[in-house]
């Protein structure tokens, strides 16, 4: 998994707040992406997450559900204009474009896109709060397939 750095934290309360951001984002994205989150642990300098990615499950979603999930994970302009009309326009733009819809459907079943949606907003927020720029995560992310029951349990 990715390494998370908190070099400028003055108080443990600040770290706890950031842990809560990561936890909230994991749970929010689990509702959007075709993943099942089995466990996660947020520590002072990284986090672990055990999940199951099911790219086939997203194929069963309606076009409207794909658009809704995508706009929840990546709200874009909806962050600044969360009116129902704006959301409807953006959803119609997605559902009215079969190529884009197919691309987003594939992304909602992708571990890489899940990790991007998890890591990028957190990195931007922490860098903004700390008044810095640059690389926040040590690496993109590391993953390991847990193929046996004892590996999952450990």
C-alpha positions in Angstrom: 0.0 0.0 0.0 1.0 3.6 -0.2 3.1 5.3 2.3 1.6 8.4 3.9 3.7 11.1 5.5 2.7 13.5 8.2 6.0 15.4 8.7 4.6 18.7 9.9 1.9 17.5 12.4 2.1 19.5 15.6 -0.4 17.5 17.5 -1.8 14.0 17.6 -5.3 15.5 17.2 -4.3 16.7 13.7 -3.2 13.1 12.8 -6.5 11.7 14.1 -8.4 14.1 11.9 -6.5 13.0 8.9 -7.1 9.3 9.8 -10.8 10.1 9.8 -10.5 11.7 6.3 -8.9 8.5 4.9 -11.5 6.3 6.6 -14.4 8.4 5.3 -13.0 8.4 1.8 -12.5 4.6 1.8 -16.1 4.1 2.9 -17.5 6.6 0.4 -15.6 5.1 -2.5 -16.6 1.5 -1.5 -20.2 2.7 -2.4 -19.1 4.0 -5.8 -16.6 1.4 -7.1 -17.2 -2.2 -7.7 -15.2 -3.3 -4.6 -16.0 -4.9 -1.3 -13.9 -3.5 1.5 -13.2 -6.3 4.0 -10.8 -4.5 6.3 -8.6 -1.4 6.6 -6.1 0.1 9.0 -4.9 3.7 9.0 -1.6 4.3 10.7 0.6 7.3 11.2 2.6 6.9 8.0 0.5 4.6 5.8 -2.6 2.5 5.5 -3.6 -1.0 4.6 -6.8 -2.0 2.9 -8.1 -5.5 2.2 -10.6 -5.5 -0.6 -12.1 -7.5 -3.4 -12.4 -5.9 -6.8 -15.2 -7.2 -9.0 -15.1 -5.6 -12.5 -17.9 -7.8 -13.7 -20.4 -6.5 -11.2 -20.2 -2.9 -12.6 -21.4 -4.3 -15.9 -24.7 -5.0 -14.4 -25.3 -1.4 -13.3 -27.7 0.8 -15.2 -26.2 3.7 -17.2 -27.7 6.1 -14.7 -26.2 4.3 -11.8 -22.7 4.4 -13.4 -23.0 8.1 -14.0 -24.2 8.7 -10.4 -21.4 6.7 -8.9 -18.8 8.4 -11.1 -20.0 11.8 -10.2 -20.0 10.9 -6.5 -16.4 9.7 -6.7 -15.2 12.5 -9.0 -17.7 15.4 -8.6 -15.7 17.9 -10.7 -17.7 21.1 -11.0 -20.4 19.7 -8.7 -18.1 20.5 -5.8 -18.9 24.2 -6.5 -22.4 23.8 -8.0 -24.2 20.9 -6.3 -27.6 21.9 -7.6 -29.8 19.0 -8.9 -29.9 20.7 -12.3 -26.1 20.7 -12.6 -25.9 17.1 -11.5 -28.6 16.1 -14.0 -26.8 17.8 -16.8 -23.5 16.1 -16.0 -25.2 12.7 -15.7 -27.0 13.2 -19.0 -23.6 14.1 -20.6 -22.2 10.8 -19.4 -25.2 8.6 -20.3 -25.5 10.3 -23.7 -22.0 9.3 -24.7 -21.6 5.5 -25.1 -17.8 5.6 -25.4 -17.4 7.7 -22.2 -19.9 5.6 -20.4 -18.0 2.4 -21.3 -14.8 4.0 -20.1 -16.3 5.1 -16.8 -17.9 1.7 -16.3 -14.4 0.1 -16.7 -12.8 2.6 -14.3 -15.4 1.8 -11.6 -14.2 -1.8 -11.7 -10.5 -0.8 -11.6 -8.2 -1.1 -8.5 -6.0 1.6 -10.0 -8.8 4.1 -10.3 -10.1 3.2 -6.8 -6.6 4.0 -5.4 -6.4 7.3 -7.4 -9.8 8.4 -6.1 -8.7 7.5 -2.6 -5.2 9.0 -2.6 -5.3 12.1 -4.7 -7.9 14.2 -2.8 -6.2 13.3 0.5 -2.8 14.4 -0.8 -4.2 17.7 -2.2 -6.1 18.4 1.0 -3.1 17.8 3.3 -0.7 19.7 1.0 -3.2 22.6 1.0 -3.5 22.6 4.8 0.2 22.3 5.3 0.9 25.0 2.7 3.2 22.9 0.6 3.5 21.4 -2.8 5.1 18.3 -4.2 4.9 14.6 -3.8 2.8 13.5 -0.9 2.8 9.7 -1.3 6.0 7.7 -1.3 4.8 5.6 -4.3 1.7 5.0 -6.3 0.5 2.0 -4.3 1.6 -1.5 -3.6 -0.8 -4.4 -3.7 -0.6 -8.1 -3.0 -3.1 -10.8 -3.9 -4.4 -12.7 -0.9 -5.0 -16.1 -2.3 -5.3 -18.2 0.8 -7.6 -17.8 3.8 -4.7 -17.5 6.3 -3.2 -14.6 4.2 -6.5 -12.7 4.6 -6.6 -13.4 8.3 -3.1 -12.2 8.9 
